[in-house]
Amino acid sequence: MTEAARTQQSDFDVLVIGSGFGGSVSALRLTEKGYKVGVLEAGPRFEDADFASGTFDLKRYLWAPAIGCYGIQRIDAVRDTMIVAGAGVGGGSLVYANTLYEPLDAFYRDPQWSGITDWKDELAPYYDQAKRMLGVVENPVRTPADDVMEKVASDMGAGDTFHPTPVGVFFGGPEQGPGTKADDPYFGGEGPERNACINCGECMSGCRHNAKNTLVKNYLYLAEKRGATVLPLTTVTRVVPRRLGGYEIHVKYTKAKRRTKASTRVITADQV
């Protein structure tokens, strides 16, 4: 950046658009490096008690601002495709099924990229880091549905591929029953208190029991603790490069019924 550009005082060194997995990881790592970081999120910030009690509570479950629904499940239909994603601070982590698989060996051996490097070895430390941050464990709960799946796998000659699902959920320690409150179990006291999973099966409508390892319990929580600013209900409408460097990010209040001066603003950043 030029010296002239440095005289333009920006609101943020880096502005991250979106607070899902990519945005949250970026926010934490950039904040750790000392940057002044802002995170823009079109959806609201949810407390655990704010989530819908089930998928039939459409107003609190679906994301459809045009009809007054501000939940976590975003569904976009385009030609021949339906895109299902998350909305709200934490992005897709609020609504996904917690499953966190690492690719099998066949993926790494794919001829499209296997000749570039040993990807399994190359990516191993990053998978380990992500698993630690997201608290990945094998699901200890076995249900009749699991018994059926194991039998089907065996009947197909693939019984050796059946295994418990790796998930990002806090199940508690050996002496902690479902729902038991515990001090931060992941980050040496830097993270929030948690509660052990009660096995309610409501992971995809929003965990109301403080057990699902959403991004607001790890990456985003730690980023905000280190100084990152998260702006919920802030929809980006335009990104404009500044003449001397940096960017103007035009935003509007997501719930605004119509565009007014009060519902819009411009945020500046050196990088987006």
N, C-alpha and C positions, 0 to 999 in steps of 0.2 A: 504494500500500500504506500502511496506517495505521502510526502510530508504534508501537502495541502489537505489530503484526505484525512490525515490524523487530527487535523484541527476541527473536523466535523464530529461533534460529540454524538456518539450513537447510544441508543438506549441499552443495547446489548452488544457484547463481542460476537456472540453466536446466537442465532435464533433458530430453534428446532421446530419444524412444523409437524405436529402429530406426536402423541404421547404413547404410542404402542411400543412394540419390542424394539424396533430400530431407534425410535426417538428417545426412549427412556435410557437405553444403553448409551447413546451418544451424549445425552444430558449429564449422566453421572460421570463418564470418563472425561468430558470436557471441563466439567466443574472441578474435578480432581486436579486437573492441570492448571487451574487458576483462572479460567475464563469466566466472564460474567455471562450466564446462560439463561435464555428465556425459552419456554416451551409453550407453543400455542396448541390448544385442543378445542375442536368444534363442539364436542360434547360436554356435559356437566361433570362435576366432581361428585362422586358417590361415597357416602358412608355405607358401611355394611348393611345397616338397617334400611337403607333407601332402595335396595334391590327388590325386584318383583318377587312375590312369594311363589310364582309359577308363570309359565309361558302364557297363560290365559289372561294375565293382568297386562294387557297390551299397552296401556298408557305408560306403564313403568318398565316394560320389557322391550318394546320395539323402538327403533330410532326412525321417526317419521315426523320431523319438525313441522311440515306443512299441515298436519292434522293434529298437532299438539302432543305428539308422543316423543318423549325424550329419554328413552331407555337405552340399553346397551347393545341391542341387536340391530345392526345395520344390514339391510338387504337391498342391493342394487341390481336391477334387471337390465341387461343389455342384450343385443341380438345374440341368440343361441346360448346365452350364458347368464347364470345368476351368481352374483358375487355376495358372499356372506362375510361380514366383517364386524368389528366391534366399534362402539362409540363411547366416549367418556374418557376421563383421565385414567390411563392404564390401557386404553385401546383394546385390542383383541384379547388381551390377557383376562379381561373381565368376563368374556363370554366363551372362550375356548374350553375344551374338555380336559385341560391339564396334561394331556399326553405329550411326552417329550422324548421321542425316539431318536436314537442315533442311527444313521444309515447302516445297512448291512454291507458286507464285503463286496457284494455284486455291484453296488452303487459306485464304490471307489474304483472298481475294475472296468467301468464303462469305457469303451474305446474313444468316446468323444473327448475325454479329458485325462484318462489314465496315463498317457504318455508325457504329460506336462511335469508331474511330480508325484511323489507318494502322498496322495491327498489324505489318506488315513493318518499317517504320521504327522503331516503338516497341520491338520486341523485338530488333532487330539488335545493339545493344551487348551484350545478355545472351547471345545466341548466340555472339558473338565471344569473350566471356569464358569461356563453357563450353567452347568449342572449344580455347581456349588451355590451360585447366586440364586438360582430358582428352586433350590431345595429338592432336587429330584431323588425320589425313592421308588422302590417297587411297591405297588398297591398291595397292602397286606390283607385286604378284605376279599374273600372268595365267596362267590354267590352261586346259586344253581345255574345261572346263565354261563358262568365260567366253566362249570362241569360239562355243559352241553358243547361249548366251543372246543374244549379239549377233546371230547369224544369225536366231534366232527373232524378235527384236525387229524386224529389218529386214523379215522376211517378213510381219510384222503391220503394216508401215508406220510403225513407231515406232522406227526405227533411231537417230534423233537423241536418243532418251532414254537410250540405253545409255551408261554411264560407270562408271569404277572406283568401288568402294564407299568412302565416307568411314568410317574406323575409328579407334578409340582404341588404337593399338598403336605401340610403339617399334620401328621397322625399322632403326635405325642410320643413320649418316651415309654419305656417298659411298664412303668407304674402309673402312667397317666391315662385315665379313661377318656372316652369321647366327651368333648366339650371342655375339658380341663384347661384352665388358663396357665400359660407358661411365659416366663421371661423370654426375651428374644433368643430363639434357639439357633440362629444362623450367623450372626455378625458380632458376636462377643459383646452384646449389650448395646450396639449401635442401632439395631433395628427395633421395630415395634413389638409389643407383647402379642402373643398369639394364643389361639385356642385350638385344641386337638379336634380333628375332623369327627363329625357325628354320623358320617355315612348317609346323609340325607339324599344324595343324588341330585342336588340342585346346582351343580357346578356351572351349568350352561345358562342358567337364568340369573346368575349372580350369587356368589357365596355370601350369605348373611351371617355366617358363623365364624369369620376370622380365621379360616383354616386354609383356604386356597391361596397359593403363593402368587398372587397377582403382582403386577409391576409396582403398584402403590405400596406393597409390603417390602420391596427390596430396592430395585434400581431407582425408581422415582423417589421413594422415601429417602434414600441416602443422598440423592442429588439435591433434593430440597433442603435437607439438613445441612448440606455444604454450601447452600446459597442460591441454588437454581430457583427461578421464578416460573411457576406454572400458571398460565392464564386459561381457565376453562371457558366454555361457551363463547369462544373466539374463533370465528370462521375467516379464513384468509380468502380475500377476493382478488388480490393482485400483488405481484412482486415486481418492483421497479428498480433497476440498477441506478445508483446515484452517479452523477457525472464525475465526482472526485473519488469514487470508490465506495463500496458498501451498498446497502439496499434499503429501500422503503417498502415496508410490508403493510399493505392496506387491509384492514380487518373490519368486521362488523360483529355486533352482538348477535349471537346465534338465534336468540328468541325474539329479536326485533321483528314485528309484523311488517314494517316497511322501512325503507332506507331513509334515515334522517341524520342530521349532523350529530345528534346526541348518541346515535347507535353505531357510528363509525369512527375510526381513528387510524392514525398512521404510526407504526412502530419502526424504528430504525435499527439496523444491525450491520456490523462489519462483514459477517458471513451468515449465510442461510443454509 
